[in-house]
Amino acid sequence: MRSRLSGTNAAEQLLLSRRQFVQGLAAGGAVLGLGLWPKQSWALRSPGQLEVLSGTQFDLTIGDTLVNYTGKTRPAITVNGSVPAPILRWREGTRVQLRARNDLPPGSIHGDATSIHWHGILLPANMDGVPGFSFDGINRGESYLYEFDVRQSGTYWYHSHSGFQEQGGMYGPLIIDPIDPPPFSYDRDYVVFLSDWTDMDPARLFARLKKLSEYDNYYQRTVGDFFRDVRRDGLSATLSDREAWGRMRMTPTDLSDVNAHTYTYLINGTTSLGNWTGLFRAGEKVRLRFINGAAMTYFDVRIPGLKMTVVEVDGQYVHPLTVDELRIATAETFDVIVEPTGQDAFTIFAQDSARTGYVSGTLAVREGLRAPVPAVDPRPLLTMADMGHGGHGAHSGLAAASADPHAGHGAAPAPDPHAGHGAGAVAADPHAGHGVPAAPGAHSAHEGGGMQMQTHPASETGNPLVDMRTMTPEPRLSDPGIGLRGNDRKVATYADLKSLFEDPDGREPGRTVELHLTGHMERFAWSFDGIKFADAEPLRLNYGERMRIVLVNDTMMSHPIHLHGLWSDLEDEQGNFHLRKHTIDMPPGTKRSYRVRADALGRWAYHCHLFFHMESGMFREVRVEE
């Protein structure tokens, strides 16, 4: 196992500053097309200012383009020559046609075939852009016509679903203007597209993760940490803690698989020193459309000196919520309104959740201004409570754990808000209970008058691809997340966010399916129920049915779970409709449920949106059939 000493915070800040300087040597963006410049309008723009294509007819050319974010020139896969791809602007109620042409050169590291998936968009299965399902992909030299009716509005994005192309730069913003005016006003409108870039060939990065998954974890605990913990907690408690983590073959410092030691973080395709800038006049309301198009990074976003009012999540209106900070999981979108006043510049600050790096941009009254950039927050440590192995009640155990990393290790099991969903049957047979009607009142957190231990599918037992199982998972919808608790900033949580509309379906789910998110950290193997995609049967839905999916995260990593083609209607802890989304974040040790209306026939992808987790097997096929 790789062993590295922890440095001081000051030394780490110096390292980060030096790295940011290197990244800024090239502000970022395309530096040279590889014979892929058929349109003069594709000339280079200032950093971070993306081309906007609007209307109903679109021509998209996919090819290789050289980019430079770190002082080294590398090939990216691009749409119309840019990273991110152009902003596509549609209008609700229209029919769009998008001609995607594959101009990848022979020998490209990005492969021969390509595809475009329209993330969060409702459309026919053969327009969804997932090769091998209802679509064959787009071979080199060929084109594919995407054509469908636009039946929604809001902020979304699009990306490749072929090979490692999404990590290689093929992603872009997608804005759909509503037929009816939105329930809020604003004067300016900016996309803030967050992503992570690596100079490595993404295939080589994946191979490194399979061989040495902890490569980027520079912060493993040392002998010095052991003696510090002994002084603070006593020898017995410290030995107990080390034994518990040792049994799981894990470390509480392992917060992300890939971080700023490998990645350069970008806003609209430019680095921090590129200083993407959105202009404003004092007193204006500015709409910022935050899109996390990263492959493997959760971003914590704030604008020091400004409150942000969340008005839309995953393209759907929510009751306005004013906060200081957002945690945006990979593939999520958050639209906020800000009202900058009192100073000429404000910093948009997005740090990774592992606290290894950041990217920043600026809101300013004119180009060239900057505001102070805050320091990256201290790194948190995972706790047994975070893993679903302790804690009293819904949140008190986590609150204690955040202050004391050893609190709650022997705590009583947490209440199970989904007792009675058929989990007991699932323990014996991972597919049992899938057709069992939901029991009335099955969502009570205290059903049966006591606490319950989590049961697990038989497929997890003795499975070399499963290295841990949570015992007391909770929904934790009001938990801001690891590293955000007690920071004196108001952080948006799923509990705070509420759809502006009632349940569009109105029916109670007729059956419940429980799936476990599983993995093995050292093997870098990820799956549902311990069964990797290649060996898994499709999850079958009956056309027109309303069903409930319960997810249990048995791993120590967060997983943003995305179901193609259908909405995921998150339930609150009492089992009521709460928040419509296309991507559900699942922190470690959580158990969350959502409703699905199977109203789109066909074969659909269902997967973790951490790119290399999906590639490693956390992927299922969902079939909606008559």
N, C-alpha and C positions, 0 to 999 in steps of 0.2 A: 504494500500500500504506500502511496506517495505521502511523505511527511514533510511539512513545511512549518517553520516557526511563525508565530503571530508577531506582527510588528506593532509599533505604537500608532495611535490615531494620527499623530502629527506626521509620522513617516508615511503612513498610508495616504494622507491628504496630499503630501508632496508628490507621491507616485502618481496619484490621480491627476494632479495639476500638470505634471510633466507629460502624461499620456494624452490629456486633452490638448496640450500644445502641439504634440506630434500629429494628432488627428486633424488639427486646424491648419496644418501646412497646406492642405488642399481643402478648400471650403466644402467640397463635396459636389458630386454630380457627374454627368457624362462629360468625358474629355475628348472622346473620339469615337465616331461610329465605325463599325467594321463593315463598311460597304452597305450600310443600311439606312441611307438618308435620302429616300425618294421624294421627300417633301421639304421644300425650303422653309416651311413654317416650323420645322423642328429645330431651328437654330437655338443655341443655348440661351437660357434665361438667367436672371440673377438667382443666387442660391435660394432654394426652397420655394420659388414661385412656379407652381405647376401649371402646365397647359390645361385649359378647360375645354372640353368638347361637349356640346349640348345639342339637343334635338332628338330625332328618332332614328337617324341613319348614322352609323359609325363604322369607320375602317380602322382596325387595330392590327398593327404589324409586330410580330414577336420575333426578336432577334437578340444577338449578342452586342453589347456596347461596353467599351472600356470606361471604368470609373476610378476615381482616386479619392479615398477618404482618409488615408493614413500616411500618405507620402509614397505609397506603392500603387501602381496601376494594375487593376485586375478586371477580368471580364464579368459583367453582370448580365443577367437575362432581363430584357426590358420590353415594354410595350411602347411603341412609337419613340424609342430611343431614350426613355427617361426612367429614373428611379426616384420616387414612386412613379407608376404609370400615370397618364393624364387623369384629371378629375373628369368623370363622366357625370353629366347632369341630365336626368330624365324628368318626366312629369307624370304624376299619377294619372291613370285613365288613358294613357296613350299606348301604342304598340311600338316596341323598339326592334330594330334590326341591327345586329352587330356582326360584321364580317371580320373574323379573326384569321389572319394568315400566318403560317409558320415559315419564317425566313431564317431559322437557325442554320448557321453554316456547318458543313461537314466537319466532324471532329470537335464540335462544341462540347465543353465539359458539362453543359446543361442537357445533353442528350439529343435525340432525334425528333421525338414527338412532344407535343405540348397540349395545354388545355386552359380554359378559364372557368373558374367557379365563381358564381355570383353569391357572395356570402350573405345569408339571411333573406334572400329573395324567394318569393313564392312563384313557382314556374313549373312547367311540365318536366318530368324526370329526364327526358333526353336533352333538355336545355341546361341542366344543372352543372355539367362540365366535369364529371368524375369518370375518368377512363375505366373501362371494365364493367361499368354498371349499365347505364342506358345510353352509352356514348363510347365510341372507340378511340377518342383522342384525335389530335390533328397532326398528321405526319409532315415531315419536312417538305416544303414546296406546295402544300395543300392548304385549303381554306375551309372554314366551317361557318355556317350562318346560324347564329343564335337569334331567335325570333320569338317573342312572347309579349303578352299584355302586362302592363305595369299596374299592379293591384294594391300598392301600398305607397307610403311616403316615408321620408326620414333619411338618416345618415347610415350608410353601409360601406362595404368595400368589396373588392374582387381580387382574386389571386389564382395562381396556377395550382392545379391538383395533380401535377405530373412530376415524378422523380423528386429531386431536391430543389426544384425551381423556385418555390416560394422563399426558401432561405437565400436563394441566389439573387433576389431583387425583383421578382415578378409579382407585384402587388400594387393596388391603387385605390383611391377614394371613389365612392359612388354616392351621389346626392340625388334624392328624388323629391322634387317639389310637390307639395300637396295641392289637391284641387281646392280645398277650403283653406282659408288663412289659418296659421297656427294660433294656439291660444296664448301667445306671448308676442311681444314686439322686440325689434332690434334694428340697429342702423347699419351695422357691418357684419359680414359673414366670412369666417375663415375656417379652412380645414387645417387641423394640426395632426398630421399623420406620423405616428411614432413607429420606429422599426429598429431592428438590430442587424448590423452588417458584420461579416467576417471576411477577411482576405483569403481564408482557407477555402479550398474546394469543399463545398458542403458534404460531399461523399466522404472525404477524408475526415472531416469533423465527426461525422456519424461513426466512422470506423474507430476513431479515437475514443468516443464515448463507450462503444462496446468493449474496448480493451481496457480502458482506464477511466471509469465513469466519474471519479472524484478529481480529475485533472485540474479543474478550475477552483476546487475548494482549498484555497490557500490558508484557511483559518482554522485548521483542525486543532483540537485542544492539546496542550503541551504539559510537561511535568510541572512547569510553573503554574499553569492553571489548576492542576490537581492540588498543589499545596495551598494556593489561594482559597480554593473551595473548602479544604480541610479547616483552614483558619476561620472561615465564615460559617460553615455548616456543621463542622465536626467530621471526624474520620468515618464513623458509621454511615452517616447520610451520604457522604461523598462516595464511599465504596459501593453503596447500594445504587447510587445513580449511575456510576460507571458500569456496574454489572448489568443494569437494565438496558443501557444503550448497547453494551457489548453483546447481549443476547440477541438483539435485533440487528447486529452487524451494521450499526448506523452511528452517525455523529450528529449532535445537535447544531453543528455549524453548517450542515449541508442544506442550504436554503435554495440553491438553484443548480441546475446541471451545467449550464453555460452562462457565463457572466462577462463583466467588462474586462476580464483578463484575456478574453478571446474576442469579445464583441466591441464594435464602435456603435454607439447609439446615435440615431438620426431623428431630426424633426423635418418632415417634408423633404427628405433626401439630403440634408445638410448637417454638418457637425455643429457643436456648440460655437466654435470660433467662426463658422459660417454665418451665425447669428441671424436665423430666420426672423423676420420682423413683420408684424402686423400693425398697420397704422391706425390711429384713432384720433378723434378730437374730444376734448374734455366734455363730459356730459353725455357722450354717446353710449348706447348699449351695443356691446359687441358679442356676437354669437361665435363661440369656438366649438368646432366639431372635432372632438378628440377621437381618434381611431387608433387602436393598438393593433398594428399590422405586423408586430414582431413575430419571429419564429418561436422564441423560447423565453421571452421576458415579460414579467409583470412590471408595470410602471406605477409609481406613486407620484401623482401630479399635484402641484400647487402653484399659486401665483402670489408670492409674498406681498402683503399690502392690499390684496384684493380678495373679496369674497366671490365665490362662484355659485350661481344658482342653477342647479341641474334641472333641465326641462324635458330631456329626451334621453332614453337609454335603449340601445340596440334598435334605434329607429322608431321607438314607440313613446308617445307622450307620457310623462309622469307628473304627479303633483309637484309643483316647484319645491325644491329643497336647497337651502342655502348652506354651503359648507366651506371649509378651508382647504380640503384635500380630497382627492379621489384615488382609490386603487383601481386601476383598469387592467383586468385580466386580458391575456392574449385573445384577440378576436372580438372583444367588446368595443362598443362605441358609447361615448357620453357627450351629449350636447349641453353646453353651459352658457349662461349669459353673465357677462361681467360689465361693470360700469367704471372704467378707469378714470380717476380724477385725482387732483392734488399733487401729482408729479408727472414728469414727462415720459418716464419709462418704467416698465414693470417686467420682471423676469418670469417667463414660463419655465418652471423647473420640473423635470421628470427624472426621478432617480429610480434605479432598479430596486426591486423589493429585497434583493440580497445585499444592498448597500455597498456595491462594488464600483459604481459609476453612475453617470447621469448624462443627460443632454438638456440644453437650455436654448430658449429663444427669447424674443422680446416683443412686448407691446409698447409702441412708442408714438410720439406725436410727429416724428420725422425719422427718416433712415439714418443709421449710423449711431444711434443712441443705445446705451446699455444701462441696466440697473445692476446692483450687487447680486451675485450668485451665492445662495446659501451653501454651507458645507453639507456634504452627505451625512445623513443621520448615522448614529452608532449602529453597529450590527447587532441584531437580536440573536438569541439562542432559542432553538426549539425546546419545548418541554414535553413531559409525558402527557400533560393535559392537552397540548396541541395535537398529540398523536391519538387522542381519544382513549387514553388509559388512566383517566382520573378526572376529578373536579366535581364539586357539589352544585346541583342545580344547573340552570341554563348557562349562566355566565360567571358566577362568583368564583368557580374553580379556575377559570381562565384569568380572571382579574388577579387572583392570588398568584397564579403561575407566572404572570408577566412581571410581578414584583419579585418573586422568589422562584428561580428555575427548578427548585426541587419540591415545590408545594404540590400537594394533591396526588403524590405517587401511590399512596395507599388508600385513596379516597374511594368512597362507595360509588358504584356505577351511576352514570347519569341517566335521567329518565329518557325513555325511548318514545319520541312523538309519533312513530309509525308502527307501534306494536299492533299486531293483528293484520298487517298487510300481507301476511303469507310468508313472512321471513322464516318461520319455523319449518315450513315445508321446503323452502328453498335450501335450508341447511342440508337436508337429506338428498335433494335433487335440484340442481341449479335451474331446471326448467319447470319444476313443480309449482303449482299455485298461480301460474300465469293467466289462467282463466277464471280464477276465483273472484266473485263479486266483492267489491269493497264493502266491508262491514260498517254499518252505521256507527258513528262515533269513534271510528278506528284511529282518529288523529289526536286523541287526547294524550298530552305528554305524560299523564299519570295513569294511563289506562291500567285497570287491574289493581289500583291502589298501591303499587310499588314500582321500584326500579327494575329494569330488565337488562340483562347482558345481551350484546349483539350476537346473533347467530350468523353462520357463514355457509356458503355453498360447499358441498362435498368436494367440488373440483379444486378448492383451495388447500385441502388437507394433504400434507405430504408432497406438495407441489414445488418442484425446484425453481419455479418462476415466481414464487410468492415468498417474501422474506418477513412479512409482518401482517397482522390482522388487528384492526381496532376492536376494542371490547366495549367501549361506552361512547359511541359517536353521538353527536348532537347536531341540530340544524345550525346553531350559532349564527343566525341571520343578523343579529345585532352586534356581532363581533367585528371590529374594524380590520382585524387581521394581524398576523405576526409582524412586529416592528412598528405598528401604528397605535397600539394601545397606550393610553396615558401620555400622549405627546403634546397635550394642551392644544391640539387642533381638532376641529370638528371634521370627522371623516365620514363620508357617505357610506352607509351599509345597505345591504339588501333589505333589512328591516325598515330602514328610513324611506326607501324608494317604493312608491306605490303607483301602479298604473292609473292613468287619469280616467279610465273607463272600467266598467264592470266586466266580469267574465263573458267574453264574446260568445261562448258556447252555451253556458248556463246549466249543462247537465253535470251530475255527479259522475265520476269515472265508474265504468262498469267492471273494471278489473285492474289489478295492480301487478306490475313487474318490478322486482328488485334486482339490481345489478351492483356488483362490487368492483370498484376500481382497484386493481392489484398491480404489484410490481416487485421487482427484485433490484435493489439499488446497484449492487456490485456487478451483476450481470447486465444491467441496463436493459431489462426486459419488462414490458408493460402490457397490460391486458385488461379485459373484463372477466371477472370471475376466475382469474387464473388461466384463461383460455385465450391464446393469441389468435389474431384474426384468421390466420391460415387454417386453424382447426375449429373455428366456431361456426355454429349453425346461425342462419339469419334470425333476427327477431321479427316475428310475423305479426302484423297489425291487420285487423279487419277494416276494410274501407268504411268510413263513416263513424267508427266507434270513438268514444271518449275514454281514454285510459290514463292511468297514473304510472309514472316511472319513479321509483325510489332509487337513488344512488347512495352508496356507502363508500367512502374513501378509506380504504385499508392501508394506504401508503403514507409516507411522510412528506410527499410533495403535493402541491396544489395542481388541480387539473381543470382547465376550462373545457367543458363538454358541449359539443356542437352537434345538433341533429339537423341534417339537411332537409329542406322542403317543407318542414312543419314547424309551427310555433311551439315553444316550450313555456308553459304558463306556470311559473313558480308559485308554490303554495306557501302560506305562512305557517307558523308552528301549530296552528289549530286546524290546518288542512283546508283553508279558504284560499280562493284565487287571490293572488297578491301582485305579481309583476310578470308581464309578458316579455320574453327574451328569446334570442336565437342561440345564446351561449350561456350556460350555467356554470359559474365558478364553484369548484369544490375544494375548499381548503383541506389540509390534512385532518383526519379524524372527524369529518363531518358526515351527516346523513341528511340529505335534502330531497324533497319530492316536487314533481311538477306534472301538470296535466298536458296531454297531447290529444289533439283531434286529428284522426287519421283521414284527412280530406284530400290527399294527393296520391293517386295510384302510382305504383312504380317501385323501383329499387333506389334506396337512399343511403348515403353514408352517415355514419354515426361514430364520432371519434373525439379523442382528446385533441385540443388545438395547440398543445405544445408539440411542435412539428416532429421532433425526434421521438417523442412518446408515441405519436401516431405511427411513425415509420417502424417503431419497435413492436407494434402489435396491439395498442389500445385503440382498436378500430373494430366496428361491427357493421354488418349490413342490416338495414331495416327494410322489410318488404311490406308495402301496403297493397293488399289484394282484395278482390271481390269476395 
